[in-house]
């Protein structure tokens, strides 16, 4: 059982690192868009697609995991 716990800890560490790095990129990008683009349909569309990117990324990690 110890081996399984170590494997799970390794996977969780990789997942947490990826999640943190991803959020460090997405949050400033969202702020950049909101701060520099006019509140028009194009901004809303860009933000919507950014959310879609986040959801597809989360799905990919859940289904396929993270590359080694």
C-alpha positions as a LaTeX table, in Angstrom:
\begin{tabular}{lrrr}
\hline
Residue & $x$ (\AA) & $y$ (\AA) & $z$ (\AA) \\
\hline
Unk1 & 0.00 & 0.00 & 0.00 \\
Unk2 & 2.92 & 2.34 & 0.62 \\
Unk3 & 3.87 & 2.27 & $-3.07$ \\
Unk4 & 0.33 & 3.30 & $-4.06$ \\
Unk5 & 0.43 & 6.19 & $-1.57$ \\
Unk6 & 3.74 & 7.38 & $-3.01$ \\
Unk7 & 2.36 & 7.17 & $-6.55$ \\
Unk8 & $-0.73$ & 9.14 & $-5.56$ \\
Unk9 & 1.39 & 11.75 & $-3.82$ \\
Unk10 & 3.53 & 12.13 & $-6.95$ \\
Unk11 & 0.48 & 12.52 & $-9.19$ \\
Unk12 & $-1.10$ & 15.03 & $-6.82$ \\
Unk13 & 2.11 & 17.03 & $-6.68$ \\
Unk14 & 2.26 & 17.19 & $-10.49$ \\
Unk15 & $-1.42$ & 18.13 & $-10.70$ \\
Unk16 & $-1.07$ & 20.89 & $-8.10$ \\
Unk17 & 2.02 & 22.30 & $-9.80$ \\
Unk18 & 0.24 & 22.33 & $-13.16$ \\
Unk19 & $-2.91$ & 23.88 & $-11.70$ \\
Unk20 & $-0.91$ & 26.64 & $-10.00$ \\
Unk21 & 1.13 & 27.42 & $-13.12$ \\
Unk22 & $-2.00$ & 27.41 & $-15.28$ \\
Unk23 & $-3.78$ & 29.82 & $-12.91$ \\
Unk24 & $-0.71$ & 32.06 & $-12.81$ \\
Unk25 & $-1.09$ & 32.46 & $-16.58$ \\
Unk26 & $-4.89$ & 32.64 & $-16.89$ \\
Unk27 & $-5.57$ & 35.21 & $-14.17$ \\
Unk28 & $-3.22$ & 37.88 & $-15.54$ \\
Unk29 & $-4.48$ & 37.21 & $-19.07$ \\
Unk30 & $-8.08$ & 37.72 & $-17.94$ \\
Unk31 & $-7.09$ & 40.94 & $-16.15$ \\
Unk32 & $-5.15$ & 42.14 & $-19.20$ \\
Unk33 & $-8.16$ & 41.62 & $-21.44$ \\
Unk34 & $-10.55$ & 43.36 & $-19.04$ \\
Unk35 & $-8.18$ & 46.27 & $-18.44$ \\
Unk36 & $-7.33$ & 46.93 & $-22.08$ \\
Unk37 & $-10.33$ & 46.00 & $-24.21$ \\
Unk38 & $-13.57$ & 47.90 & $-24.48$ \\
Unk39 & $-16.62$ & 46.30 & $-22.93$ \\
Unk40 & $-17.95$ & 45.09 & $-26.27$ \\
Unk41 & $-19.09$ & 41.71 & $-27.60$ \\
Unk42 & $-15.54$ & 40.87 & $-28.65$ \\
Unk43 & $-14.33$ & 41.11 & $-25.05$ \\
Unk44 & $-17.20$ & 38.97 & $-23.83$ \\
Unk45 & $-16.42$ & 36.43 & $-26.54$ \\
Unk46 & $-12.73$ & 36.36 & $-25.61$ \\
Unk47 & $-13.58$ & 35.87 & $-21.92$ \\
Unk48 & $-16.07$ & 33.15 & $-22.77$ \\
Unk49 & $-13.44$ & 31.30 & $-24.78$ \\
Unk50 & $-10.97$ & 31.72 & $-21.95$ \\
Unk51 & $-13.46$ & 29.98 & $-19.64$ \\
Unk52 & $-13.89$ & 27.30 & $-22.29$ \\
Unk53 & $-10.12$ & 26.84 & $-22.35$ \\
Unk54 & $-10.09$ & 26.39 & $-18.58$ \\
Unk55 & $-12.88$ & 23.80 & $-18.70$ \\
Unk56 & $-11.31$ & 21.81 & $-21.56$ \\
Unk57 & $-7.97$ & 21.87 & $-19.76$ \\
Unk58 & $-9.55$ & 20.59 & $-16.55$ \\
Unk59 & $-11.34$ & 17.85 & $-18.52$ \\
Unk60 & $-8.12$ & 16.81 & $-20.24$ \\
Unk61 & $-6.28$ & 16.54 & $-16.92$ \\
Unk62 & $-9.11$ & 14.52 & $-15.39$ \\
Unk63 & $-9.34$ & 12.10 & $-18.33$ \\
Unk64 & $-5.73$ & 11.82 & $-19.49$ \\
Unk65 & $-3.62$ & 13.17 & $-16.64$ \\
Unk66 & $-0.53$ & 15.30 & $-17.09$ \\
Unk67 & 2.46 & 14.39 & $-19.23$ \\
Unk68 & 5.50 & 13.11 & $-17.38$ \\
\hline
\end{tabular}
